[in-house]
Amino acid sequence: MTDVVMPGGEPYFFAGGPLGVLLLHGFTSTTSTVIDLAHLCADAGYTVSAPRLPGHGTSVDDLMSTGWNDWAAAALASYDELAASCERVAIVGLSMGATLAVHIAAVRRDVAAFVFINPYVKHQGVEWDELAQTMLDAGILTYDSIGSDVKKDGVVETSYAQTPIASALTLLEAVKGVNDKLCKITAPSLLLSSTEDHVVELDNGDELVKKSNGSVERIWLENSYHVATLDNDHEVIESATMAFLAGHLDR
């Protein structure tokens, strides 16, 4: 494992007040996609954690040696760290970060609120698993990057230039179980969905609305792609998130 972290990929922690916010980034990505939200939460006085998930923010080789169990364990440990010192904790998850948030909801029933940004919570179909396994069997270890799905000109996400297939396959397999856990969500959620997303299909958000047992407020992002926190609608996301946290965490 390399010790060199990409600029913008560093973990973030701020010791604030008795209310906590955990922010989780996506697959092959970094904390750069949630850092602006993290700073806003810190400015609001929350205790804030945005961990760098295992294998991320360094090299693709590092990511190849990790999988869903590693990311889930790290996300849960970060949540438990916040919960140990905070009265209430909310989770903000982008893409796979949202997948991890649902996993936490199933094993820690005290999450106060959720913000889901273009969540990945629905398996695309067995053909994707079969394709990934076929590529691995053929000795193909990576495919093109899934990063920087951003509509705004000149914005490049801090992420990997390749996607490790074996690691991706663990996520494909895990999301099946995560989908079954959507019903474990009982806290209120804010769902922010891009109307055009080239990484996850729009029906992922539909699944959350349909299966969550907590209230879901959905806002459509008309001018952003998958990495919406870096895109044209980032101010909409920021203002909606802060208002939602103020309404559901600060009480």
C-alpha positions, 0 to 999 in steps of 0.5 A: 500500500502506498502512503502518498495520498492524492491532493484533495483525497485526504480524510477530514475531521472537525471536532465541533459540537454534540451533533455529528455528520458523516460524509462518505465518498464514492467508488474510485473517488475521494473526499474531494467530492464531499469536502465542500459539504464537510466544511459547511457542516463544520462552519455550522458547528457540527462534528464532522468526519469524511474518511478516506475509504480503504484503497482510495485516494492513493493508487489503483493498485491499492484499490485492487487489494480492497473490496466491499467488506473493507469499505463497509468496515471503515465506514461503520468505524467512522460512524461509531467514532462519531456516535461515541462522542455525539448525541445524534449523527446524520450521514451524507452519502454520494454514490457508493457512499450512499450504499454504505449509508444504507448498510450502516442504517441496517446495523446501527438503528440510531442514525438521525437522518440521511442525505443521499446524492445519486445513490447506488442501491439497485443491482443492474442485473446479473449480466453485469456480474457475468461481464465482470467475471468474464473480463477477470477470467480473460486476465483483464484487471481494469476498465475505463474510469467511471470518474468525472461524470460532471457536466460543468466545463473544466471540472475534473474529479479527483479519482482513479484513471482506471476502475479495478474490476475485482473490486467493482465486482464486490460492490455489484454483489454487495448492492443486492443485499443493500437493496434488501436493507432499504426497508431498515431506513426509518429516519428521514432522508433527503434524496438529491437526484440528477436528471441525467446520470451516466454512472447509476440509473435514475431508478436507484433513487426510485428504489429508495423512495419505494422501500424506505420506511422513513420520509423521503424528500426528493429534489431533482438536479436539472443541470448536473451529472453523477458527481453533482457535488462538483457540478452546476447544481452544487449550491442547490445541494449545499443549501438543501443539505444544510437546511435539511440537517438543521431541520432533522438533526438540530432537534 
